[in-house]
């Protein structure tokens, strides 16, 4: 069985502050992939990043960065210098094995950036 | 037009009505999915189609009936729904070769369904 936990239900920060969204996962498989998706008010889930279990290198993309730590089964997402357009619900997700078509999602974290 | 398009954006229906949700993808993908998003619950996978063949039915009640006439179109036919079926229904697509690890899901904007 696999599980994704996003303990933070809602977070509010003032614009330009940094914010970290937590994601903890559970799986018995040694090969797996982790994802982050953003869901703005329009409803569409937007793919942000994919990370496989063999690549623990952290990644930075502009103001976004991701910290993958297998030792703690975490895949946290940090937004630096937050902007109002970052307000959305963010989902962490997990899939395991080659050819698997099931994606297990967390319950999401609603991020509000206060101008 | 690109991406995944869902119609209608909003739908209100009575419990005795019959309606259909439509999804179309312009990404050349061969797998299509229906997900249900209810308040404060994780996204629930409902159905998966791979090259027009249904490969996953996640114990969905028969009042939801999917149809996939080709790799670009997916429908969800609704009849005799219950108020608890009110939710955001999201369609997604992907390249199925290699699984989701190699081809992430691309989602539509969803249909907000309200059953009265």
Interface residues (C-beta under 8 A of the other chain):
Chain A: X4 X31 X32 X33 X35 X37 X42 X43 X44 X45 X46 X47 X50 X52 X91 X95 X97 X98 X99 X100 X101 X102 X103 X104 X105 X106 X107 X108
Chain B: X4 X31 X33 X40 X41 X42 X43 X45 X48 X50 X55 X56 X88 X90 X92 X94 X96 X98 X99 X100 X101 X104 X105 X106 X107 X108 X109 X110 X112
